[in-house]
Amino acid sequence: MSSVEPRLLANAIRFLSIDTIVHAGEGHQGVPLGMAEISTALFTRHMKFSPADPTWPDRDRFVLSNGHGSMLLYSLLYLTGYEKISLDQVKTFRELGSHCAGHPEIDPACGIEVTTGPLGQGIANAFGMAVAEAYLAARFGADLVDHYTYAFVGDGCLQEGIGQEMISLAGHLKLGKLVLFWDDNKITDDGATALSISEDVAARFRVADWHVIEVDGHDVEAVSAAISLAKRDPRPSLIACRTIIGRGLPRVQGQRGGHSARLFAKDAAAARELLDWPHAPFDIPDDTLAAWRAAGHRSDAEHAAWRKRLTALPAADRAEFERVQAGELPAGWREVLHTYKQRATADSEPKPGIFASAEINDLLVDILPERIVGCADLESPTSHKRNLAAFTAADRAGAYVHCGVREHLMGAMANGIAAHGGAIALAVTYLAFSDYERPAMRMAALMGLPVKFVFSHDSIGVGKNGPTHQPVEILAALRAMPNMLVMRPADAVEAAECWEVALEQRRTPASLIFARQALPTVRTHHGDDNLSRRGAYVLADPEGGPRAVTLLATGSEVNVALAARLLLQADGIPTAVVSMPCWSLFDAQDADYRHAVLGEGTVRVGVEAAMRFGWDQYLGSHGGFVGMTGFGASGPVDQLYERFGITPSAVAAEAKRHL
Amino acid sequence: MSSVEPRLLANAIRFLSIDTIVHAGEGHQGVPLGMAEISTALFTRHMKFSPADPTWPDRDRFVLSNGHGSMLLYSLLYLTGYEKISLDQVKTFRELGSHCAGHPEIDPACGIEVTTGPLGQGIANAFGMAVAEAYLAARFGADLVDHYTYAFVGDGCLQEGIGQEMISLAGHLKLGKLVLFWDDNKITDDGATALSISEDVAARFRVADWHVIEVDGHDVEAVSAAISLAKRDPRPSLIACRTIIGRGLPRVQGQRGGHSARLFAKDAAAARELLDWPHAPFDIPDDTLAAWRAAGHRSDAEHAAWRKRLTALPAADRAEFERVQAGELPAGWREVLHTYKQRATADSEPKPGIFASAEINDLLVDILPERIVGCADLESPTSHKRNLAAFTAADRAGAYVHCGVREHLMGAMANGIAAHGGAIALAVTYLAFSDYERPAMRMAALMGLPVKFVFSHDSIGVGKNGPTHQPVEILAALRAMPNMLVMRPADAVEAAECWEVALEQRRTPASLIFARQALPTVRTHHGDDNLSRRGAYVLADPEGGPRAVTLLATGSEVNVALAARLLLQADGIPTAVVSMPCWSLFDAQDADYRHAVLGEGTVRVGVEAAMRFGWDQYLGSHGGFVGMTGFGASGPVDQLYERFGITPSAVAAEAKRHL
């Protein structure tokens, strides 16, 4: 513990934040000023971390879920000695290219564990990190994996539904090493929290079986004592910290303007007077900075001991631990998929699309023990639990998380698992409900986390459950998202290929989208090449002459296109079928390949049981399309395809119309 | 009250549901069998409704939030005598074209208040209905508006974040006329609820200041007594009903299979034996059916009295009530917008896009008192509260709902308000957070509810708050949605035009999307025509020859296109600028208009600070595009436009590249 008064340590955060925000001309002072003492207690007395080795696998994780208060994080990173967060870097706060962006942007090498800002995401990521920690601890033992996950959270994160989902499931799973610090300042952007909430937030946590401690958030000793209790309690802990937003700024503290009202030099001067801080802007007294830097070394011994334990491991154990930490796949994983693919090529029995994915995942259980599968109360229809035990409060070795009907939490949990490292996260639900987890999917794409979002029930093929459950616009909505592989395999063969590509990703999430209905095998000729890797490929060549028509299709409609091709060929029209399981992979191919596949100069018709939106880029100015023009309906699948005109004869007619 | 035993009334629901599900070959028996007594208590003793006048404005609203249990609703509608839900109609359950779809599909004339299925939406709609009721009661008095909103809810709806948001805000707002019936059957699709939840759900409601009553859900008397208490309590009420899922089916009741395991004739026979129901399939004994039909008439006197009160009103009062109920706009509303538009045409001062919308809405306060505005804790930056009081527990006349940071609830609340009728619902937040309410937006589009979803901060124009807050893919994602008008006005003039079109809608929601940054006026010549009504129009004509280049742009980039046009014209290239505030309106124009606007044969370049996805349909095979290719960044707005190459010179260069 430092000999410098905690008050001064906290004020170092305050003035660094104030000076930077004044310098930048904007920022959110509410959090760094309101949570300065809390941060001091956590970072100088409890956090296990190493600014010299920021990605130490067993470090405690810290998530600033109220990400608008990013200056708090940058202040802490500078003060504790993260090399990349120098004072000069801090002074570039909110400038283009700065590590100190408006909201924290994931960069573990800088001490930034996840990107935060959209409220609720951060605490749900922290939940996922705690799941990953518990799972990895069960797998590798406490000698290698034994850390806490701490998150700072404001009222907004807790009002969000995803925050409430997190409270409920974290309590249920008894994630005892998850500790939240609630910045209970009674102010949101609109003003008093009383405008929109009157419940006892701490009581709501208690209902979910959290350990709750209520403290004065400006009392470093009290907060520190609470952390000690929290670390010992087997339940997840909420440290409810009563705070004053923007504390230290006479003009705005405790008020709505404390959140992010513009600050001026005179505000900084008034704060200096109020808090008795005689130092110039950006000037941290040597002893104070030294005390903070010492905090950055407080885990050095633990760090060295951990390294020693790692080094002392049997070589194979160490290699396995380092493999999963590095996100590398084990020898033999590819062969499992290739074997499945070869078998699937010869399988003449149609099977539900999602069950192909389930079979593939079942084969991966042994070889990829780092898979953690979350599913939102659809175990039976999606079937991705085969041979996996449930991850429960009593059994941390289980790799299947029954998320309940909480899709949003599931997606953000998967992000947290991926950000933690050491595990591969899957999130499974119906495609129609992807909208519920879409904010988390966006964060995965933005952060470059290779989460596998798995979806079933991908079209009107859902049938009688009707339009609420039938996606028509969702493929397009996902394809529009940068850095998201959207894959819609046509059969079990393409499913294996898409899984292979998805598993290879290090910086890109994938949406793996499957039909509910049975799909016949369309890839009946085995080849070693992964054709799906190029995004689109010619599945069936034209016969009897140069290609006149190109039918482009995905997923369950590839088979419709193949049948349409037979009709056209019977009429003497040489027709190719192109399967397009992943548009963005195709877009990344060279122009020659793309033009050859698309058949420049031929009549092109897209076929997909979805909206046309986005298809025109492949269809040219005179292309045709057979698909949906609005929402679906409740009825038998075959009748729906007839009703909406997605049939081989309709496709053939559309092609002829454009010839 | 009926002389037929309640047990028999409940069993009539059971067997009608069982027989229909067996007949259909699939369905969800869990809810109709588990909630049969609850329904009997509510519909035969408490509900104020009129099957003969299903859309009676002051009817109690009933929402089946656990919509998969749709056969419960159809059974009730048939039994109580809704003309369109005949026995023959019920027998078409889950067939194409049936009123009895897999999940309930909105049709108030049939007694179906909202479409439900995606979990949590229904109870949030019910919340919105209760808000609308309270607001309209304050406006028109209890003589005209004084009804309850009842909703059935399962565990799934309450696990969903949106359900938790609803619990929190309904308690805060003391929506005393909202009554939920929780089907506490301890089973979800995965099996025991204990797999994913262990908290005391009733206690969670109590924390949020709900009135909670716990009863045996199979005891009609107990449930009825609870409803009586709930109706009198000033808080929203949860009637927690302990039930047995699928009760009456010996093979599956109380078990996972009770939810939706396939039923067979022998199951129906076993249920008949167990429950002593000797009647043939679909045969409801006359006295039982008569008792149910009598229940359908129990509100006749209230209905007549209400009609009489309405008739007795002063003509103007009655006309006003009937106007808002019919969703008709008052005389003069259009002139308000026209006047604003004329003034805006002459306004040379750039102003933040969202503030134009705020100004317009401010002008509508007096003339459209039926507007109810929800906002997710962004009052200050979106500014749509001007001159509106807050809707609170103490003041129901306020038209502004501080939703807190609960976007998803806000969207579904707006749907509930619109479905209730008598009010126009707005939901306001940043565009980046539209993903949080997207599942509700999809329901608005599917239901055809004319909700106004208002968004600010629509692009990298957000600036230093960075990529989490900068939409790049969301315009495309919304444009892909059927029946959703996506409008991105370029200035205050187009804002007024788009608001005019949005307000005219009766069956289509609109997303009105505005920039944070200041926009100059691009429509500097006033005309009476609403040019935005056609979706796209030529804003600037080419000069000096036939059009060679067409620049297509929306929103804040229209001004970029205008500047690029000047560069091209300076190089002697006749260039037109097309503003495209609403793609789907443009797509609905005739081919001649579309071709003329797009300039067939000219070089076309799209300009939008967003992904290209979807643009190709307007650009032809050789079109160009200037916009985003990935996520944004944190930095000053001007630098971001430079960094991402969205500048007049880049647009001009792109056009030349294609010439």
Boltz contact constraints between the chains, C-beta under 6 A:
constraints:
  - contact:
      token1: [A, 94]
      token2: [B, 464]
      max_distance: 6.0
  - contact:
      token1: [A, 96]
      token2: [B, 635]
      max_distance: 6.0
  - contact:
      token1: [A, 96]
      token2: [B, 639]
      max_distance: 6.0
  - contact:
      token1: [A, 101]
      token2: [B, 466]
      max_distance: 6.0
  - contact:
      token1: [A, 101]
      token2: [B, 634]
      max_distance: 6.0
  - contact:
      token1: [A, 102]
      token2: [B, 464]
      max_distance: 6.0
  - contact:
      token1: [A, 102]
      token2: [B, 465]
      max_distance: 6.0
  - contact:
      token1: [A, 102]
      token2: [B, 466]
      max_distance: 6.0
  - contact:
      token1: [A, 102]
      token2: [B, 634]
      max_distance: 6.0
  - contact:
      token1: [A, 103]
      token2: [B, 466]
      max_distance: 6.0
  - contact:
      token1: [A, 103]
      token2: [B, 468]
      max_distance: 6.0
  - contact:
      token1: [A, 117]
      token2: [B, 468]
      max_distance: 6.0
  - contact:
      token1: [A, 118]
      token2: [B, 468]
      max_distance: 6.0
  - contact:
      token1: [A, 119]
      token2: [B, 405]
      max_distance: 6.0
  - contact:
      token1: [A, 156]
      token2: [B, 405]
      max_distance: 6.0
  - contact:
      token1: [A, 159]
      token2: [B, 404]
      max_distance: 6.0
  - contact:
      token1: [A, 159]
      token2: [B, 405]
      max_distance: 6.0
  - contact:
      token1: [A, 159]
      token2: [B, 406]
      max_distance: 6.0
  - contact:
      token1: [A, 160]
      token2: [B, 405]
      max_distance: 6.0
  - contact:
      token1: [A, 161]
      token2: [B, 161]
      max_distance: 6.0
  - contact:
      token1: [A, 161]
      token2: [B, 162]
      max_distance: 6.0
  - contact:
      token1: [A, 161]
      token2: [B, 164]
      max_distance: 6.0
  - contact:
      token1: [A, 161]
      token2: [B, 165]
      max_distance: 6.0
  - contact:
      token1: [A, 161]
      token2: [B, 408]
      max_distance: 6.0
  - contact:
      token1: [A, 162]
      token2: [B, 161]
      max_distance: 6.0
  - contact:
      token1: [A, 164]
      token2: [B, 161]
      max_distance: 6.0
  - contact:
      token1: [A, 164]
      token2: [B, 164]
      max_distance: 6.0
  - contact:
      token1: [A, 165]
      token2: [B, 161]
      max_distance: 6.0
  - contact:
      token1: [A, 168]
      token2: [B, 199]
      max_distance: 6.0
  - contact:
      token1: [A, 172]
      token2: [B, 197]
      max_distance: 6.0
  - contact:
      token1: [A, 172]
      token2: [B, 198]
      max_distance: 6.0
  - contact:
      token1: [A, 188]
      token2: [B, 377]
      max_distance: 6.0
  - contact:
      token1: [A, 189]
      token2: [B, 377]
      max_distance: 6.0
  - contact:
      token1: [A, 190]
      token2: [B, 377]
      max_distance: 6.0
  - contact:
      token1: [A, 190]
      token2: [B, 379]
      max_distance: 6.0
  - contact:
      token1: [A, 190]
      token2: [B, 402]
      max_distance: 6.0
  - contact:
      token1: [A, 195]
      token2: [B, 402]
      max_distance: 6.0
  - contact:
      token1: [A, 196]
      token2: [B, 402]
      max_distance: 6.0
  - contact:
      token1: [A, 196]
      token2: [B, 404]
      max_distance: 6.0
  - contact:
      token1: [A, 197]
      token2: [B, 172]
      max_distance: 6.0
  - contact:
      token1: [A, 197]
      token2: [B, 404]
      max_distance: 6.0
  - contact:
      token1: [A, 198]
      token2: [B, 172]
      max_distance: 6.0
  - contact:
      token1: [A, 199]
      token2: [B, 168]
      max_distance: 6.0
  - contact:
      token1: [A, 199]
      token2: [B, 207]
      max_distance: 6.0
  - contact:
      token1: [A, 199]
      token2: [B, 208]
      max_distance: 6.0
  - contact:
      token1: [A, 200]
      token2: [B, 207]
      max_distance: 6.0
  - contact:
      token1: [A, 203]
      token2: [B, 207]
      max_distance: 6.0
  - contact:
      token1: [A, 204]
      token2: [B, 207]
      max_distance: 6.0
  - contact:
      token1: [A, 207]
      token2: [B, 199]
      max_distance: 6.0
  - contact:
      token1: [A, 207]
      token2: [B, 200]
      max_distance: 6.0
  - contact:
      token1: [A, 207]
      token2: [B, 203]
      max_distance: 6.0
  - contact:
      token1: [A, 207]
      token2: [B, 204]
      max_distance: 6.0
  - contact:
      token1: [A, 207]
      token2: [B, 207]
      max_distance: 6.0
  - contact:
      token1: [A, 208]
      token2: [B, 199]
      max_distance: 6.0
  - contact:
      token1: [A, 377]
      token2: [B, 188]
      max_distance: 6.0
  - contact:
      token1: [A, 377]
      token2: [B, 189]
      max_distance: 6.0
  - contact:
      token1: [A, 377]
      token2: [B, 190]
      max_distance: 6.0
  - contact:
      token1: [A, 379]
      token2: [B, 190]
      max_distance: 6.0
  - contact:
      token1: [A, 402]
      token2: [B, 190]
      max_distance: 6.0
  - contact:
      token1: [A, 402]
      token2: [B, 195]
      max_distance: 6.0
  - contact:
      token1: [A, 402]
      token2: [B, 196]
      max_distance: 6.0
  - contact:
      token1: [A, 404]
      token2: [B, 159]
      max_distance: 6.0
  - contact:
      token1: [A, 404]
      token2: [B, 196]
      max_distance: 6.0
  - contact:
      token1: [A, 404]
      token2: [B, 197]
      max_distance: 6.0
  - contact:
      token1: [A, 405]
      token2: [B, 119]
      max_distance: 6.0
  - contact:
      token1: [A, 405]
      token2: [B, 156]
      max_distance: 6.0
  - contact:
      token1: [A, 405]
      token2: [B, 159]
      max_distance: 6.0
  - contact:
      token1: [A, 405]
      token2: [B, 160]
      max_distance: 6.0
  - contact:
      token1: [A, 406]
      token2: [B, 159]
      max_distance: 6.0
  - contact:
      token1: [A, 408]
      token2: [B, 161]
      max_distance: 6.0
  - contact:
      token1: [A, 435]
      token2: [B, 438]
      max_distance: 6.0
  - contact:
      token1: [A, 435]
      token2: [B, 439]
      max_distance: 6.0
  - contact:
      token1: [A, 436]
      token2: [B, 439]
      max_distance: 6.0
  - contact:
      token1: [A, 438]
      token2: [B, 435]
      max_distance: 6.0
  - contact:
      token1: [A, 438]
      token2: [B, 438]
      max_distance: 6.0
  - contact:
      token1: [A, 439]
      token2: [B, 435]
      max_distance: 6.0
  - contact:
      token1: [A, 439]
      token2: [B, 436]
      max_distance: 6.0
  - contact:
      token1: [A, 446]
      token2: [B, 467]
      max_distance: 6.0
  - contact:
      token1: [A, 446]
      token2: [B, 631]
      max_distance: 6.0
  - contact:
      token1: [A, 464]
      token2: [B, 94]
      max_distance: 6.0
  - contact:
      token1: [A, 464]
      token2: [B, 102]
      max_distance: 6.0
  - contact:
      token1: [A, 465]
      token2: [B, 102]
      max_distance: 6.0
  - contact:
      token1: [A, 466]
      token2: [B, 101]
      max_distance: 6.0
  - contact:
      token1: [A, 466]
      token2: [B, 102]
      max_distance: 6.0
  - contact:
      token1: [A, 466]
      token2: [B, 103]
      max_distance: 6.0
  - contact:
      token1: [A, 467]
      token2: [B, 446]
      max_distance: 6.0
  - contact:
      token1: [A, 468]
      token2: [B, 103]
      max_distance: 6.0
  - contact:
      token1: [A, 468]
      token2: [B, 117]
      max_distance: 6.0
  - contact:
      token1: [A, 468]
      token2: [B, 118]
      max_distance: 6.0
  - contact:
      token1: [A, 473]
      token2: [B, 480]
      max_distance: 6.0
  - contact:
      token1: [A, 473]
      token2: [B, 481]
      max_distance: 6.0
  - contact:
      token1: [A, 476]
      token2: [B, 480]
      max_distance: 6.0
  - contact:
      token1: [A, 477]
      token2: [B, 477]
      max_distance: 6.0
  - contact:
      token1: [A, 477]
      token2: [B, 480]
      max_distance: 6.0
  - contact:
      token1: [A, 480]
      token2: [B, 473]
      max_distance: 6.0
  - contact:
      token1: [A, 480]
      token2: [B, 476]
      max_distance: 6.0
  - contact:
      token1: [A, 480]
      token2: [B, 477]
      max_distance: 6.0
  - contact:
      token1: [A, 480]
      token2: [B, 611]
      max_distance: 6.0
  - contact:
      token1: [A, 480]
      token2: [B, 613]
      max_distance: 6.0
  - contact:
      token1: [A, 481]
      token2: [B, 473]
      max_distance: 6.0
  - contact:
      token1: [A, 482]
      token2: [B, 630]
      max_distance: 6.0
  - contact:
      token1: [A, 482]
      token2: [B, 631]
      max_distance: 6.0
  - contact:
      token1: [A, 611]
      token2: [B, 480]
      max_distance: 6.0
  - contact:
      token1: [A, 613]
      token2: [B, 480]
      max_distance: 6.0
  - contact:
      token1: [A, 613]
      token2: [B, 614]
      max_distance: 6.0
  - contact:
      token1: [A, 614]
      token2: [B, 613]
      max_distance: 6.0
  - contact:
      token1: [A, 614]
      token2: [B, 614]
      max_distance: 6.0
  - contact:
      token1: [A, 616]
      token2: [B, 616]
      max_distance: 6.0
  - contact:
      token1: [A, 616]
      token2: [B, 617]
      max_distance: 6.0
  - contact:
      token1: [A, 617]
      token2: [B, 616]
      max_distance: 6.0
  - contact:
      token1: [A, 620]
      token2: [B, 621]
      max_distance: 6.0
  - contact:
      token1: [A, 621]
      token2: [B, 620]
      max_distance: 6.0
  - contact:
      token1: [A, 621]
      token2: [B, 621]
      max_distance: 6.0
  - contact:
      token1: [A, 630]
      token2: [B, 482]
      max_distance: 6.0
  - contact:
      token1: [A, 631]
      token2: [B, 446]
      max_distance: 6.0
  - contact:
      token1: [A, 631]
      token2: [B, 482]
      max_distance: 6.0
  - contact:
      token1: [A, 634]
      token2: [B, 101]
      max_distance: 6.0
  - contact:
      token1: [A, 634]
      token2: [B, 102]
      max_distance: 6.0
  - contact:
      token1: [A, 635]
      token2: [B, 95]
      max_distance: 6.0
  - contact:
      token1: [A, 635]
      token2: [B, 96]
      max_distance: 6.0
  - contact:
      token1: [A, 639]
      token2: [B, 96]
      max_distance: 6.0
